[in-house]
């Protein structure tokens, strides 16, 4: 038995416990508090299983599920970058690449390379699996914003154009899910939770 390999795996497992302390800007559905990255990633994994049938291209859950489970681990070092924070987004790539080097580098080489490749694939947003993972990553906070009555959108004075820009590639992955997401966006525009800056 390779105890050194096991030791690295166990140390990685303990290290990623820190992701439970990385809080996002999205509130839980009951508005009680903001969700953390671990909860977000778990939610995406279950969404992948449930919503696979709506992907416009065939996707492999044996790749998508680990992809969404690790996609935010880099935030242990890099912190959460809010989707509509322009200043944070400008330095996000560099911060997250450094974090990926350290965190995935903790694992035995084969597993570290496998998970790092999945993370890189997610970031590149080119394959069907990565596109589906991004759809889930964009849809989930929208669902929670709807359930929490637009609380985070109101706090950050989010504009309709910002949401549309962030989700501009969702329709190519699933027209039906995008249609559902649009219905929620329009609902909250009417309620005044999203600033309508796209009216003619």
LOLUMGU-729641 format. One line per 10 residues: number of its first residue (from 1); for each residue x, y, z of N, C-alpha, C, O, CB. Coordinates in pm, 1 decimal. Each point is the difference from the previous one (the first is absolute). Glycine has a CB too. Layout:
// residues N
NUM = X:Y:Z:X:Y:Z:X:Y:Z:X:Y:Z:X:Y:Z; ...
// end
This chain:
// residues 200
1 = 84.6:-119.8:0.0:-84.6:119.8:0.0:88.7:125.5:0.0:100.1:7.8:71.2:-284.8:-133.1:52.6; 144.1:223.4:-206.4:76.2:124.6:-11.3:-53.7:100.6:101.8:-94.4:73.9:-28.2:140.0:-116.4:-218.7; 15.8:44.3:365.6:-47.4:88.6:106.0:23.9:146.9:-32.7:-75.2:86.4:45.0:118.9:-268.2:118.5; 60.6:210.8:-241.5:27.4:138.7:-36.7:-111.4:54.1:-89.3:-41.2:115.2:13.1:289.1:-157.8:4.9; -296.0:-42.0:-108.7:-111.5:38.5:-87.1:-125.4:28.2:83.7:-68.0:101.0:-18.4:164.7:-240.6:-169.8; -124.7:47.8:279.8:-117.6:15.5:85.5:11.6:126.9:85.7:-97.9:72.1:19.4:68.7:-323.4:-14.7; 149.5:277.1:45.7:22.4:118.8:82.9:-30.8:127.4:-79.7:-64.5:90.9:52.2:241.3:-215.3:79.9; -131.8:132.0:-256.9:-27.8:116.6:-84.3:-150.3:16.4:-24.1:-53.0:111.0:5.1:277.1:-139.8:-115.3; -291.3:-82.4:84.1:-145.3:6.0:-24.1:-73.5:49.4:125.1:-90.0:83.5:-9.0:109.3:-272.4:-158.2; 19.5:137.2:282.5:-64.7:40.9:125.0:27.8:147.6:30.7:-88.7:71.6:46.7:109.3:-307.7:39.2
11 = 101.3:280.9:-111.9:33.3:140.8:24.9:-81.3:91.6:-92.3:-44.7:106.8:41.8:277.9:-174.1:30.2; -251.9:25.5:-196.3:-82.9:75.8:-93.8:-144.6:6.2:49.2:-62.7:105.9:-3.2:213.2:-175.2:-186.7; -202.8:-44.0:235.1:-138.2:-6.8:49.0:-20.6:95.0:117.9:-102.9:66.9:9.1:87.8:-306.3:-85.7; 112.7:244.9:166.4:-9.9:92.8:114.1:12.9:144.5:-48.0:-72.6:87.5:47.2:169.1:-263.1:106.8; -4.9:201.1:-247.1:20.0:135.7:-51.9:-126.4:56.4:-62.3:-34.2:116.1:22.0:272.6:-171.5:-62.1; -308.5:-27.4:-38.4:-117.4:52.4:-71.1:-119.8:21.4:92.2:-102.3:53.6:-42.6:183.2:-169.5:-161.7; -68.7:74.3:330.7:-103.6:35.0:97.4:-14.2:151.3:11.0:-105.2:50.6:38.9:152.0:-262.3:88.0; 60.9:284.0:-161.7:-1.1:146.7:7.7:-102.8:62.3:-94.2:-41.5:114.2:19.9:282.7:-121.5:42.2; -282.3:-67.2:-164.3:-95.6:55.2:-96.2:-136.2:25.4:66.5:-81.6:77.1:-50.4:201.5:-198.1:-136.3; -142.1:54.9:299.9:-125.1:20.8:74.4:-5.6:138.8:62.8:-106.9:46.0:40.1:97.1:-291.5:5.9
21 = 125.3:312.6:-37.4:5.9:134.4:58.2:9.3:109.5:-104.7:17.5:116.8:34.6:90.7:-215.8:163.2; -119.6:63.8:-324.6:0.3:100.7:-107.1:-145.3:32.0:-32.4:-70.6:-79.0:-62.7:293.8:-3.8:-33.7; -265.8:200.1:140.5:-140.4:37.3:-18.9:-19.5:82.3:-126.3:80.1:87.4:-32.9:-111.3:-91.8:279.8; -76.2:-25.8:-315.6:-35.6:64.1:-125.8:-94.9:117.1:27.5:-35.8:26.3:114.8:65.8:-245.7:-239.8; -70.0:288.9:19.0:-91.9:113.1:15.3:-146.0:-42.4:-9.8:-90.0:79.3:27.5:265.4:68.5:-122.6; -198.5:-272.1:56.2:-136.2:-49.2:-16.8:-54.8:-52.8:132.0:68.4:-73.1:71.7:-18.2:16.3:-310.9; -173.0:93.9:270.6:-65.0:-46.3:122.4:-61.9:-137.7:-20.3:-36.6:-37.2:-111.5:-8.6:274.8:176.8; 34.1:-312.5:43.6:-76.8:-123.5:-3.6:-145.2:33.0:-32.8:-43.3:114.3:14.1:199.0:-223.5:153.7; -229.6:9.3:-211.2:-139.4:21.8:-40.3:-84.2:59.7:112.8:-94.1:75.1:-25.8:116.3:-266.1:-133.1; 12.0:157.5:285.1:-79.4:51.2:112.3:45.9:137.5:47.8:-53.0:52.1:98.1:12.9:-287.1:-30.8
31 = 139.5:294.9:-136.5:51.2:133.7:29.3:75.6:8.1:132.6:37.2:109.2:42.8:-226.4:-19.0:-173.8; 212.6:-204.9:196.8:60.0:-0.4:133.4:145.1:44.9:3.5:43.1:65.8:94.7:-197.7:-246.8:-40.5; 229.3:145.5:-157.1:141.2:37.9:-8.7:46.1:-22.6:-143.1:-74.0:-52.3:-83.3:115.8:-6.8:327.6; 82.2:99.5:-271.3:57.8:-25.5:-132.2:53.6:-143.3:-5.3:42.2:-55.5:101.4:17.7:301.1:-128.0; -62.5:-304.0:-92.8:49.9:-136.9:-15.6:152.1:-0.5:-7.0:62.8:100.9:-31.9:-274.4:-166.2:-87.3; 269.3:-50.7:149.7:145.2:-13.7:-15.6:31.2:-81.7:-125.1:-89.2:-59.4:-60.6:121.1:74.6:311.1; 94.8:-17.3:-287.9:41.7:-66.8:-123.2:-27.6:-150.1:1.4:-33.0:-57.4:-103.7:207.5:231.2:78.8; -161.6:-237.8:140.8:-24.6:-143.6:8.0:-146.7:-30.0:-30.3:-31.5:-94.1:-72.9:216.8:69.8:242.6; -273.9:105.0:-113.2:-143.4:-18.1:-25.2:-33.2:25.2:-146.8:-78.5:-72.8:-60.9:28.9:141.5:297.2; 109.9:34.0:-290.7:-20.0:33.3:-142.0:43.8:-115.4:-89.9:-72.6:-38.2:-91.9:106.8:281.6:144.9
41 = 83.0:-298.3:-27.0:53.9:-107.6:-83.0:-84.2:-127.0:10.7:-24.6:-67.3:-100.1:253.1:164.5:129.1; -272.4:-129.5:92.2:-89.5:-115.4:18.1:-128.5:19.1:-79.9:-48.5:-93.1:-64.3:144.0:53.3:294.0; -149.7:159.8:-225.1:-124.2:30.6:-70.6:17.9:-20.4:-150.3:-87.1:-56.8:-65.9:24.2:221.7:245.7; 176.0:-118.4:-234.2:28.0:-16.0:-142.7:11.7:-146.5:-38.2:-47.9:-40.4:-106.0:164.0:260.5:106.5; -52.9:-300.3:84.5:17.3:-142.5:-29.8:-135.8:-69.6:-12.5:-20.7:-80.4:-90.8:241.4:81.9:212.7; -311.7:29.2:-31.6:-133.1:-60.9:-6.3:-79.6:55.1:-118.2:-74.2:-73.8:-64.8:77.1:43.1:314.3; 12.5:160.0:-277.6:-64.4:58.3:-117.8:47.1:-68.3:-128.6:-79.4:-22.5:-91.3:60.8:241.4:212.9; 147.4:-251.7:-128.4:55.1:-66.3:-118.9:-71.4:-132.1:-24.4:-35.3:-32.3:-113.4:258.6:140.8:153.4; -244.2:-184.2:66.5:-67.9:-129.1:-10.9:-145.0:18.6:-46.0:-49.2:-74.7:-84.6:198.3:-18.4:265.8; -215.9:192.3:-125.2:-142.7:20.5:-27.7:-27.9:65.4:-134.8:-102.1:-28.8:-62.4:69.6:47.3:305.4
51 = 121.8:69.1:-288.9:-29.2:83.1:-117.7:75.9:-40.8:-125.7:-9.2:67.9:-102.3:-35.5:115.6:259.0; 119.0:-292.6:-150.5:78.7:-46.2:-114.3:-84.2:-10.8:-127.5:49.1:28.3:-109.3:98.2:-152.4:268.5; -272.1:83.7:-145.6:-86.2:-23.3:-117.1:-26.8:127.1:-81.5:-43.9:-8.5:-114.7:-61.6:-177.9:241.3; 131.4:303.0:-68.8:-28.9:126.4:-69.5:121.2:57.8:-74.2:-10.4:103.9:-65.2:-161.6:-59.5:239.0; 287.3:-112.6:-163.4:117.8:48.6:-70.6:-15.6:-23.5:-149.9:-44.0:-107.0:-42.0:187.2:61.5:244.6; -107.6:144.1:-282.1:-11.7:-11.8:-145.7:105.0:-94.3:-57.9:-14.3:-47.3:-112.8:-78.0:278.9:105.6; 197.7:-259.0:83.8:103.1:-94.8:-41.9:12.1:-108.9:105.6:-31.6:22.2:116.9:156.3:158.0:-244.7; -78.9:-297.6:86.4:19.0:-109.8:95.0:109.9:37.0:99.2:106.8:46.8:-39.5:-181.3:-215.9:-133.8; 48.1:147.9:301.7:99.3:28.7:103.3:25.0:-124.5:83.6:-85.9:-87.4:11.6:14.9:328.9:-5.4; 189.9:-247.7:51.4:44.4:-115.2:77.6:0.3:36.9:148.0:84.8:76.6:45.7:56.1:-160.6:-239.4
61 = -236.9:28.8:268.3:-11.6:34.4:141.9:121.7:-44.1:80.8:28.6:57.8:104.8:-275.3:-76.5:-127.2; 318.9:-83.4:-25.2:119.5:-42.9:72.2:110.6:104.7:-9.1:99.5:-8.2:72.0:-160.3:-230.3:-117.4; 43.9:336.0:-42.3:93.1:112.2:-10.9:-62.3:128.1:54.9:67.9:77.7:67.1:37.0:-185.6:-268.0; -233.4:130.6:173.1:-66.2:123.3:43.2:-9.3:7.5:152.3:24.8:105.6:58.2:-155.7:-103.5:-272.1; 95.7:-112.7:278.5:-17.4:2.9:146.2:130.9:34.6:71.4:-0.1:91.1:82.8:-183.1:-261.5:-104.1; 296.2:101.4:-7.2:124.1:45.0:66.1:41.7:140.6:-42.6:62.0:72.4:77.9:9.5:-310.3:-65.5; -104.9:276.9:-135.3:35.1:134.3:-46.6:-68.2:106.1:86.3:64.0:96.5:41.9:-35.5:-184.6:-276.5; -158.2:70.5:261.2:-69.0:101.8:80.9:37.0:-10.8:147.9:-6.9:98.6:73.3:-182.2:-100.9:-237.7; 228.0:-116.2:207.7:41.3:-14.7:140.1:132.7:69.3:28.7:24.0:43.3:112.7:-145.9:-259.7:-105.5; 209.1:227.4:-108.8:131.6:62.9:23.6:10.4:141.3:-56.4:100.9:66.9:22.3:-2.2:-293.7:-26.6
71 = -200.3:274.3:-68.3:17.2:124.7:-75.7:27.4:121.9:87.9:60.4:96.8:-46.4:-210.4:-192.9:-124.3; 106.7:92.9:296.3:20.5:114.3:89.0:103.6:-25.5:110.4:15.6:83.2:89.3:-250.4:-19.6:-136.9; 305.2:-176.6:42.9:100.1:-26.5:103.9:108.4:106.4:2.9:57.3:28.0:105.3:-102.6:-271.1:-129.5; 73.5:302.3:-91.2:104.5:103.6:-5.3:-34.3:120.8:86.5:88.1:78.2:35.6:-31.9:-153.8:-266.2; -183.3:90.6:264.1:-41.4:115.3:81.1:47.3:-11.8:144.6:-9.1:96.4:76.1:-190.0:-69.9:-223.9; 249.7:-144.7:186.7:62.7:-13.9:131.7:113.0:101.9:13.1:16.9:61.7:105.2:-76.1:-308.7:-97.0; 136.8:264.2:-116.0:109.4:97.5:-1.2:-41.9:132.9:-63.0:35.4:107.1:49.3:126.2:-296.9:-61.6; -237.2:181.3:-96.9:-29.7:119.9:-79.8:-120.2:77.9:50.7:-18.6:115.4:-38.4:115.3:-231.8:-155.4; -178.5:56.2:279.0:-122.1:64.4:46.9:-108.9:-4.7:-106.5:26.5:-28.5:-116.8:110.5:177.9:263.4; -258.9:-121.2:-104.5:-112.1:3.5:-93.5:2.4:132.4:-75.9:13.0:106.8:59.8:-150.9:-257.9:90.6
81 = 125.3:142.9:-281.7:-9.5:120.5:-82.7:-144.2:12.1:-47.1:-47.8:-82.5:-77.8:291.9:65.5:2.9; -312.3:119.4:122.0:-140.1:19.1:-38.1:-9.5:25.1:-150.0:79.5:74.5:-57.2:-133.2:18.0:286.2; -43.5:-154.9:-290.2:-14.5:3.6:-146.1:-3.7:141.1:-56.6:46.6:23.7:-111.5:-168.1:-237.5:127.6; 65.6:308.6:60.9:-17.4:135.9:-52.0:97.5:100.5:62.4:-25.1:120.5:1.2:-214.8:-175.0:-39.5; 352.0:1.9:90.4:105.7:84.7:57.8:110.5:16.3:-104.3:86.5:-86.7:-12.5:-139.7:8.2:250.5; 51.1:187.9:-312.2:94.0:21.3:-111.4:144.9:0.8:47.3:86.5:-57.9:-65.8:-262.7:188.8:-52.8; 204.0:-66.5:231.3:136.9:6.8:50.9:50.7:-138.7:38.9:113.5:-36.4:-30.9:-156.5:270.0:112.6; -41.4:-310.1:-14.2:37.9:-135.4:40.3:22.4:-90.8:-119.4:93.7:-80.0:-1.4:-222.3:111.4:210.4; 43.2:-19.1:-308.5:11.1:-83.6:-119.9:130.5:27.1:-74.4:55.8:-90.2:-62.6:-305.6:87.3:43.8; 298.5:126.7:25.5:121.6:37.2:-73.9:124.2:-74.4:49.6:94.2:-19.0:-76.9:-195.1:243.5:38.2
91 = 103.2:-267.3:166.2:115.5:-72.6:54.8:-31.6:-147.4:27.7:85.1:-74.3:48.9:-6.3:288.8:52.2; -199.1:-255.0:-132.3:-47.8:-133.4:36.8:83.7:-112.5:-61.1:37.2:-94.2:70.0:-264.9:190.8:-51.2; 256.9:-88.0:-146.1:69.9:-108.9:-69.6:136.6:-28.3:62.5:34.1:-115.5:25.2:-153.7:178.1:-236.2; 197.6:42.7:236.0:133.2:-17.6:58.4:-8.7:-59.8:139.5:73.8:-92.9:33.0:9.1:286.3:-167.4; -173.5:-140.1:216.8:-15.7:-49.9:137.2:-41.2:-147.1:0.2:51.5:-79.8:78.3:-114.3:310.9:-2.2; -30.1:-265.6:-163.9:-52.2:-135.9:-0.5:99.0:-100.0:-59.5:3.1:-115.1:43.7:-232.1:210.2:-61.1; 309.3:-55.1:-80.1:101.5:-90.0:-55.3:105.6:-35.1:104.7:43.1:-114.9:9.5:-81.8:213.8:-236.9; 79.6:0.0:305.4:96.9:-25.9:107.2:-59.4:-95.9:103.1:67.5:-90.6:48.8:34.7:318.9:-83.7; -228.9:-206.6:66.6:-67.7:-86.6:96.5:-11.0:-142.6:-52.8:19.0:-95.9:74.9:-147.3:293.5:10.5; 97.6:-211.6:-213.8:-13.0:-133.2:-60.4:132.3:-74.7:6.5:2.8:-119.9:28.0:-182.7:205.4:-180.8
101 = 289.6:-15.1:127.0:132.8:-62.5:7.2:22.9:-59.3:138.7:44.8:-113.9:12.8:43.3:276.2:-184.9; -118.7:-85.5:274.3:25.8:-47.0:136.9:-95.8:-110.8:41.7:42.5:-104.9:48.2:42.7:331.6:8.1; -214.9:-202.7:-75.2:-100.6:-92.3:55.2:2.1:-135.6:-70.7:5.0:-104.0:65.7:-147.1:301.3:-6.0; 138.2:-197.0:-193.8:2.9:-127.7:-71.4:138.1:-64.6:9.5:13.7:-121.5:-14.5:-190.8:206.1:-142.6; 278.7:-2.9:181.4:135.2:-51.5:17.1:19.6:-78.5:128.8:101.5:-67.7:16.2:-24.2:258.8:-149.0; -172.0:-183.0:223.8:8.4:-75.9:124.9:-24.1:-149.1:-21.4:47.0:-82.6:78.2:-123.2:285.6:43.8; 3.8:-237.1:-226.9:-40.1:-138.1:-26.0:112.5:-80.8:-64.1:95.6:57.6:-52.1:-331.0:20.5:26.6; 224.8:-211.9:28.8:89.5:-81.6:-83.0:-8.8:48.5:-144.4:-105.5:46.0:-43.7:77.8:-246.7:198.0; 137.1:190.8:-227.9:9.4:62.9:-132.4:-114.2:-36.9:-94.0:-52.1:86.8:-70.1:296.2:-87.5:99.9; -284.0:-126.7:-32.5:-104.9:-41.0:-94.7:-134.2:64.4:32.8:-69.3:48.2:-89.5:188.8:-264.6:56.6
111 = -156.2:217.2:160.6:-127.3:60.7:39.0:4.6:151.6:-8.9:-97.6:63.4:-40.0:55.8:-256.9:189.9; 155.5:251.6:-112.4:13.7:144.6:-10.7:-13.2:46.8:-143.6:-65.4:100.6:-27.5:211.7:-102.7:227.8; -84.4:-70.8:-291.8:-7.0:35.3:-141.7:-141.6:-16.6:-53.9:-47.6:83.5:-76.9:286.7:-152.6:49.5; -306.1:-37.8:67.5:-138.2:-26.3:-44.6:-93.1:113.8:42.8:-75.0:53.4:-81.7:116.9:-302.2:96.4; -36.8:285.4:113.1:-89.5:104.8:49.0:39.7:137.1:-54.0:-86.7:82.1:-30.0:46.8:-216.9:236.8; 169.8:160.1:-219.3:44.1:127.7:-57.3:-46.2:12.1:-145.4:-41.6:107.4:-43.3:242.2:-106.3:197.1; -193.3:-111.1:-229.0:-46.8:2.4:-138.2:-149.3:27.1:-8.6:-45.5:72.5:-88.5:227.3:-231.0:28.5; -258.6:100.1:152.4:-144.4:27.3:2.8:-25.7:147.1:32.6:-87.1:63.3:-59.7:41.9:-301.4:130.7; 121.6:291.5:24.0:-14.8:141.4:36.3:35.6:89.5:-118.2:-71.9:95.5:-29.5:125.0:-150.5:269.2; 57.7:24.5:-307.6:40.4:77.0:-118.1:-105.5:-8.9:-110.3:-28.0:98.4:-68.5:269.0:-139.5:126.2
121 = -298.1:-76.3:-73.8:-104.5:-19.2:-102.1:-122.9:85.4:32.6:-58.6:62.1:-88.6:141.3:-297.4:46.1; -120.5:237.6:169.4:-112.1:83.9:42.6:29.1:146.2:-32.1:-84.6:70.0:-55.6:28.1:-233.8:239.0; 175.4:209.0:-148.4:37.6:139.2:-22.6:1.4:35.5:-148.6:-35.8:111.6:-37.6:170.9:-119.6:247.1; -93.8:-87.0:-294.1:8.2:26.5:-144.6:-137.8:11.7:-64.8:-15.0:67.9:-101.6:232.0:-190.2:97.6; -318.2:56.5:62.3:-139.5:14.0:-44.9:-15.8:-36.0:-148.9:-64.2:73.5:-74.9:30.9:106.9:248.2; 91.7:-293.2:-215.7:-4.8:-37.1:-140.9:-68.8:-133.8:-26.4:-69.2:-13.9:-100.9:276.7:143.2:72.7; -190.4:-227.1:115.7:-56.5:-133.0:-23.5:-146.5:-5.6:44.0:-43.2:83.7:79.3:271.8:-185.2:-48.7; -306.1:4.0:-80.7:-137.9:-15.5:46.3:-10.0:-14.5:151.6:-90.5:56.1:61.9:37.3:-161.7:-279.8; 146.9:29.6:278.8:-4.7:-17.8:145.6:22.3:132.5:72.6:-69.4:29.9:97.1:152.3:-265.1:-125.0; 13.1:314.4:-18.5:27.9:129.0:62.5:-116.2:97.2:-20.0:-34.6:75.0:91.2:279.9:-112.3:-128.1
131 = -304.6:36.2:-80.3:-113.9:88.6:-27.1:-117.0:-33.7:92.0:-66.3:89.2:53.0:139.7:-66.4:-293.1; -97.9:-151.8:258.4:-109.1:-42.2:88.0:30.2:38.3:144.7:-88.6:45.0:72.5:35.2:-235.5:-228.6; 179.2:172.6:197.8:39.9:38.3:136.4:-19.2:150.5:21.2:-45.3:42.3:106.4:212.5:-232.2:-100.9; -133.3:270.1:-105.6:-19.1:145.1:10.2:-148.2:35.8:6.1:-39.6:88.1:76.3:254.0:-52.7:-201.1; -295.4:-102.7:45.5:-144.4:24.9:5.8:-50.3:-20.0:143.3:-74.1:82.9:52.9:48.2:-156.8:-294.6; 66.8:-36.4:303.0:-42.7:-29.4:137.2:50.3:106.6:96.3:-73.0:44.2:88.7:73.0:-289.3:-141.2; 125.8:286.2:34.2:63.2:100.5:86.9:-71.6:134.6:-11.4:-3.1:76.6:96.3:224.1:-194.9:-121.0; -277.7:147.3:-90.6:-72.8:125.3:-19.8:-146.1:-10.8:42.9:-57.4:95.5:52.3:211.0:-42.9:-240.9; -212.3:-168.1:166.3:-142.3:-18.2:30.4:-26.4:-8.3:150.1:-98.3:55.7:48.8:72.6:-173.2:-266.9; 112.8:48.4:291.5:-25.3:-23.3:143.1:-14.8:128.3:81.2:-95.1:10.4:77.5:221.4:-220.9:-100.5
141 = -36.6:309.1:9.2:-20.7:123.3:76.7:-124.3:76.2:-43.5:-61.9:69.7:80.4:306.8:-56.3:-50.0; -281.2:-26.6:-157.0:-122.0:64.9:-46.8:-122.1:-61.6:68.8:-92.2:71.3:39.8:201.8:-21.8:-262.2; -109.2:-181.5:235.9:-109.6:-68.8:69.8:-8.3:44.8:145.8:-109.0:22.4:52.6:136.3:-220.3:-205.6; 89.0:210.9:218.0:0.1:42.2:140.0:-40.0:146.5:14.2:-66.1:37.3:96.9:243.9:-206.4:-49.1; -138.2:251.9:-143.7:-44.2:139.4:2.9:-151.3:9.0:-13.6:-64.7:81.3:66.0:283.8:-10.0:-163.9; -273.8:-154.6:12.8:-146.4:-2.5:-14.3:-64.6:-44.1:131.1:-94.6:62.8:47.5:116.6:-113.5:-294.2; 29.7:-58.1:305.0:-58.4:-53.9:123.3:12.2:97.4:116.5:-86.6:2.9:87.4:141.2:-232.2:-167.4; 52.1:309.1:82.2:22.2:95.4:109.7:-57.2:138.8:-32.3:33.6:99.3:64.5:173.8:-226.6:-2.2; -293.6:131.2:-162.6:-69.9:123.5:-37.8:97.4:110.0:-44.5:-16.8:117.3:33.3:-165.3:-176.9:128.7; 283.9:18.5:-237.6:91.1:96.6:-60.3:91.8:71.9:96.7:50.6:107.8:-31.3:-220.1:-80.0:-138.3
151 = 192.2:-86.0:287.5:73.3:70.4:106.2:141.0:42.7:-42.6:38.2:115.5:19.1:-169.9:-246.8:146.4; 208.1:39.3:-222.4:137.3:32.7:-40.7:1.0:98.1:-117.5:83.5:90.3:-4.7:-7.9:-316.6:84.3; -167.6:208.9:-173.6:-9.3:92.8:-113.5:-25.0:142.7:49.7:61.6:95.5:-47.3:-149.6:-281.9:-99.5; -3.4:198.6:242.9:-30.4:133.2:54.4:120.4:58.2:74.4:32.4:117.6:-16.3:-274.4:-182.9:36.5; 307.6:-16.7:60.7:115.7:47.4:77.1:108.2:56.6:-90.8:62.4:101.1:32.1:-112.9:-271.3:143.4; 72.4:104.6:-288.8:108.8:38.5:-90.4:-47.1:85.8:-117.7:77.9:33.6:-89.1:37.7:-243.2:154.1; -244.4:244.1:-63.6:-58.3:83.8:-106.5:37.2:-54.9:-138.6:52.3:71.2:-85.6:-41.0:131.3:238.0; -40.2:-330.7:-170.6:35.4:-69.3:-123.6:-92.0:44.2:-112.9:-120.6:16.7:18.6:205.0:-213.8:113.1; -24.7:215.6:-249.5:-74.4:43.3:-118.5:-32.1:-119.0:-89.5:73.3:-98.8:-5.2:38.7:323.3:16.1; -222.7:-211.4:-79.9:-42.1:-104.6:-92.3:108.7:-29.2:-103.7:24.5:-116.1:-32.7:-263.5:185.5:66.6
161 = 303.2:33.1:-84.8:104.3:-18.9:-102.2:116.5:-82.5:54.5:60.9:-77.1:-74.2:-126.2:296.0:-30.5; 97.4:-203.5:234.4:108.0:-76.7:60.6:-35.1:-148.9:3.0:84.1:-85.4:-28.4:-20.1:285.6:167.7; -188.0:-229.6:-105.0:-43.4:-140.4:6.2:0.6:-61.3:-139.6:44.1:-113.5:-18.1:-186.1:163.4:220.6; 93.4:24.6:-300.5:-2.5:-51.0:-136.9:142.0:-20.6:-53.1:26.3:-98.1:-69.5:-245.8:215.0:30.9; 310.2:-26.2:70.6:137.9:-13.5:-45.9:64.6:-124.0:61.1:68.0:-76.0:-69.0:-51.2:325.9:43.4; -38.4:-269.3:153.2:57.3:-117.1:69.1:-54.6:-130.3:-56.6:70.0:-101.3:-1.7:-44.5:238.6:209.1; -147.5:-135.3:-252.9:-66.0:-122.4:-46.3:-10.7:-10.3:-151.7:-79.4:-78.7:-51.6:-47.2:80.6:262.7; 206.3:77.2:-282.7:-16.6:7.4:-145.0:23.8:-133.0:-72.8:-49.1:-19.1:-111.3:118.6:255.4:129.3; 5.9:-328.8:44.4:26.9:-127.5:-65.4:-92.3:-112.1:46.2:6.6:-111.1:-52.6:228.0:183.4:30.4; -319.8:-44.8:119.1:-90.7:-103.2:50.5:-91.9:-55.1:-110.2:-19.6:-121.3:-6.1:27.3:232.8:230.8
171 = -65.2:-26.0:-312.5:-91.8:-54.2:-101.1:60.5:-107.0:-89.7:-71.6:-89.3:-45.1:-39.1:307.0:49.5; 241.0:-211.1:-31.4:62.1:-101.1:-86.6:8.6:-135.1:69.2:13.5:-103.1:-66.0:117.4:283.3:-45.9; -138.4:-180.4:244.1:8.0:-124.4:76.3:-137.3:-58.2:28.5:-18.5:-121.7:-2.8:229.4:203.2:104.6; -307.2:5.6:-74.5:-137.0:-47.4:22.2:-99.0:114.2:-19.7:-12.3:88.9:84.2:96.3:-263.2:77.2; -154.1:170.0:-273.9:-100.6:101.9:-27.3:-112.4:-1.3:101.5:-49.4:105.7:39.0:105.4:-123.0:-278.4; -97.4:-101.7:283.1:-113.4:-10.0:91.8:36.8:52.2:139.2:-81.5:65.9:64.6:-3.5:-263.5:-194.6; 206.6:168.7:176.5:41.1:53.2:131.1:16.2:151.2:-7.9:-35.0:70.6:94.6:151.2:-287.5:-39.1; -63.4:268.0:-167.3:12.8:144.4:-15.5:-138.0:66.5:0.1:-17.2:107.5:57.4:231.0:-140.5:-187.3; -310.3:-30.1:66.5:-136.4:54.2:-0.9:-53.2:9.7:142.8:-63.0:99.2:36.8:22.4:-197.2:-266.5; 66.3:-5.2:309.8:-43.6:1.2:139.2:71.4:110.5:77.6:-62.4:73.7:76.4:16.8:-321.0:-88.4
181 = 176.7:258.1:-8.3:77.0:104.1:68.0:-50.2:139.5:-38.0:-12.4:87.3:85.9:211.7:-240.2:-81.7; -228.1:173.5:-132.2:-51.4:129.7:-45.8:-131.1:35.5:69.3:-22.8:115.7:35.2:133.6:-152.5:-256.5; -196.9:-63.1:240.9:-128.2:27.1:65.1:21.3:50.2:142.4:-75.2:84.9:47.8:-33.8:-261.4:-189.3; 211.5:124.1:209.5:30.6:45.7:136.3:58.9:140.4:-1.8:-33.1:83.4:84.3:71.7:-320.8:-13.4; 49.2:262.7:-167.8:59.6:133.7:-11.4:-109.5:104.1:-21.6:-3.1:102.8:67.7:215.5:-202.0:-162.4; -301.6:72.2:0.4:-107.8:95.2:-31.1:-92.5:20.1:119.5:-46.4:111.2:25.0:57.7:-180.1:-265.5; -37.3:-36.7:312.7:-83.4:9.1:120.4:59.8:100.0:99.2:-71.6:81.7:57.7:-3.0:-320.7:-90.5; 207.1:231.4:52.0:64.4:86.0:99.7:27.6:140.6:-53.4:16.2:93.6:78.3:86.3:-297.3:21.5; -97.0:219.1:-229.9:2.3:135.1:-57.7:-131.0:69.5:34.5:-0.4:114.9:44.0:152.9:-188.8:-234.1; -264.1:3.4:169.8:-133.0:56.7:27.6:-17.6:31.7:148.2:-66.3:97.0:36.6:-25.9:-225.7:-230.5
191 = 153.1:44.4:279.0:-10.0:22.0:144.8:93.7:109.6:49.2:-10.4:44.7:114.2:-53.6:-283.1:-89.4; 156.5:282.0:-112.2:92.8:107.1:37.2:125.3:-48.6:69.9:75.5:80.9:53.8:-270.0:65.3:-35.8; 218.6:-278.0:-17.6:119.2:-54.2:63.5:122.1:5.8:-90.1:113.6:-3.0:47.3:-260.3:-144.4:85.0; 122.3:155.7:-263.4:105.3:13.4:-101.1:-23.6:131.6:-71.9:-112.8:31.5:-37.7:137.0:-284.6:8.4; 82.5:329.9:10.5:-13.7:128.1:-69.9:-15.6:-24.1:-148.7:85.0:-64.2:-61.7:52.0:179.6:237.6; -243.4:-65.2:-233.8:-25.4:-18.7:-143.2:70.5:110.4:-77.4:-49.4:112.2:-10.7:-174.2:-222.7:57.3; 340.4:76.1:-100.2:75.2:95.8:-81.0:-0.9:-40.2:-148.1:82.2:46.5:-79.0:63.6:4.4:278.3; -241.1:-138.6:-235.0:-6.1:-48.7:-137.3:-131.2:36.9:-69.0:-26.1:-44.4:-111.8:175.7:-142.7:178.7; -230.8:266.7:-1.8:-128.8:41.7:-60.5:26.0:97.8:-113.4:90.1:83.5:7.1:-210.2:-116.3:213.0; 40.8:20.9:-322.7:14.5:92.1:-113.4:-69.2:133.0:29.5:1.5:90.2:-83.8:9.6:-286.1:-74.4
// end
